[in-house]
Amino acid sequence: ACMIKEHDRVVLTKAIPDQGLTAGDVGTVVHVHKNGEAFEVEFLTLHGETVAIATLAASQVRPGQKREITHARLLRA
């Protein structure tokens, strides 16, 4: 298993509708809780505006893969 660390980019595995997040969104880990049981993840627009900061269980995120590409989508109001 790959250890997720602070500043790693991670991929959301399940949507979080109340935060406007969808599976596949890419965020940056800003804090690791309890040896990787949970993470504080910041999600930004391409212009650096914070969309959400979410506390996520390890099961809700995964490391990005070497051959993955980021994809842009319009944020719902």
C-alpha positions, 0 to 999 in steps of 0.5 A: 500500500502506498502511504499518502503524505502531506502535500500529496495530490489525491483522487476522491473515490466517492462524491461529496455532494454537500461540498460540491465534490465528485468522484475523480476530483483531485485535492491536496493533502494538508494534514494527515490524521492518526497515521493515515486513517483520515486526511484533511484535503483541500480542493482548489479551482485551476486558478487557486481558489479553495472550493472545499477543505474536507476531512476524509477517511482513507477509504474516500481517497486514493493516490494518483496513478502515474498514467492518470491525467487531470480533467477540468469540469465546471463547478456548480453554483 
